[in-house]
Amino acid sequence: MTAITSDMRAVIQAAHLCFAATVTPDGKPNLSPKGTIRVWDDDHIFFLDIASPKTRANLEHSPFIEVNVVEQLSRRGYRFFGRAAFHRNNDVFREATKRIYSEEGTKYPVDSVVLIEVERAEEVVSPRLSAHQDRSGDALCLA
């Protein structure tokens, strides 16, 4: 498992939007936006399954998922790899929906909470940002 760092938490909190990649039972890729991505704890992230029948079907076939989160203004982001588990009508479901409803000030039907155990995380490097760094990773001064 990979511990979720304070910077990862900040990016997720600022973005609230991710793209979840799964694989269909016949091996084709599926990419779906999720507008409720949040950090659950030091090892897990989650989103609400509001209207995701294809994502749900793919994860029921194979629990592997990659989630990409990028904060648009800073262009900082992360790729999270792990295994997803569905939660319905249990403590995880109640706590996750309570948190989202409280933050967003609204309620909507939720089929399940998708809780992802983060096994690995990698930084997303924006070409725009990397173009302004030297090979050591230090920022270049543009005059």
C-alpha positions in Angstrom: 0.0 0.0 0.0 1.0 3.6 -0.6 0.4 6.2 2.0 -1.5 9.2 0.7 0.7 12.3 1.2 -0.4 15.8 2.2 0.2 17.0 -1.3 -2.0 14.2 -2.8 -4.7 15.2 -0.3 -4.5 18.8 -1.3 -4.7 18.0 -5.0 -7.8 15.7 -4.5 -9.5 18.3 -2.3 -8.9 21.1 -4.8 -9.9 19.1 -7.9 -12.9 17.0 -6.7 -12.9 15.6 -10.3 -11.1 12.5 -11.4 -11.0 10.2 -14.4 -11.4 6.5 -13.5 -10.0 3.9 -15.8 -11.3 0.3 -15.8 -11.2 -2.6 -18.2 -14.3 -4.2 -19.7 -14.8 -8.0 -19.5 -13.7 -8.3 -23.1 -10.4 -6.3 -22.4 -11.4 -2.9 -23.8 -10.6 0.3 -21.8 -13.2 2.4 -20.2 -12.6 5.9 -18.9 -15.2 7.7 -16.8 -15.3 11.1 -15.0 -16.1 11.1 -11.3 -17.0 14.3 -9.6 -16.9 13.1 -6.0 -13.4 11.9 -5.5 -12.2 12.3 -1.9 -9.6 10.9 0.5 -11.0 8.3 2.9 -7.8 7.7 5.0 -4.1 7.4 4.6 -4.5 4.4 2.4 -7.8 4.8 0.6 -9.7 7.2 -1.7 -13.3 6.9 -2.7 -16.0 8.2 -5.0 -19.8 7.9 -5.1 -21.3 5.6 -7.7 -24.1 7.9 -8.9 -24.7 6.9 -12.5 -21.8 4.5 -13.4 -23.3 1.2 -14.7 -20.3 0.5 -17.0 -17.7 1.3 -14.4 -19.6 -0.8 -11.9 -19.9 -3.7 -14.2 -16.2 -3.5 -15.1 -15.1 -3.4 -11.4 -17.5 -6.3 -10.6 -15.6 -8.3 -13.2 -12.1 -7.1 -12.1 -11.5 -4.8 -9.2 -8.4 -3.1 -10.6 -8.7 0.6 -11.2 -6.5 3.7 -12.0 -7.7 7.1 -11.0 -6.2 10.3 -12.3 -6.6 13.6 -10.5 -5.2 16.9 -11.7 -5.8 20.2 -10.1 -6.3 22.4 -13.2 -4.8 25.7 -12.1 -1.5 24.4 -10.8 -1.5 21.4 -13.2 -0.3 19.2 -10.3 -1.7 15.7 -10.2 -1.5 12.1 -9.3 -2.3 8.7 -10.7 -3.6 6.2 -8.1 -3.6 2.5 -8.8 -5.4 0.0 -6.7 -8.4 -2.3 -6.1 -11.9 -1.1 -5.7 -14.6 -2.4 -3.3 -18.3 -1.5 -3.3 -20.1 -0.4 -0.2 -23.8 -0.3 0.1 -25.9 0.3 3.2 -23.1 0.0 5.6 -20.9 2.3 7.8 -18.6 3.2 4.9 -21.6 4.1 2.7 -23.2 6.2 5.4 -20.0 8.1 6.3 -19.0 8.7 2.7 -22.3 10.0 1.5 -22.6 12.1 4.7 -19.3 13.8 4.0 -20.1 14.5 0.3 -23.6 15.7 1.0 -22.3 18.0 3.8 -19.5 19.5 1.6 -21.7 19.9 -1.5 -24.9 21.0 0.3 -27.1 18.7 -1.8 -28.2 15.1 -1.9 -28.7 12.7 -4.9 -29.3 9.0 -5.4 -26.2 6.9 -4.8 -25.9 3.3 -5.8 -22.7 2.6 -3.8 -19.5 4.0 -2.5 -16.4 2.8 -4.4 -13.6 2.6 -1.9 -10.1 2.2 -3.5 -7.2 0.7 -1.6 -4.2 2.7 -3.1 -1.5 0.2 -3.9 0.7 2.7 -5.8 0.7 6.4 -6.7 2.7 8.4 -9.2 2.9 12.1 -9.9 1.4 13.4 -13.1 3.9 15.6 -14.8 2.4 18.3 -17.0 4.4 19.0 -20.2 3.9 22.7 -19.6 5.6 22.5 -16.2 8.3 20.1 -17.3 9.2 22.4 -20.2 10.2 25.0 -17.6 12.6 22.7 -15.6 16.1 21.7 -16.3 17.1 18.1 -16.3 17.7 18.1 -12.5 14.0 19.0 -11.9 14.8 22.6 -10.8 12.6 25.3 -12.2 14.2 27.5 -14.8 13.9 31.3 -14.6 12.1 32.6 -17.6 13.0 36.2 -18.3 
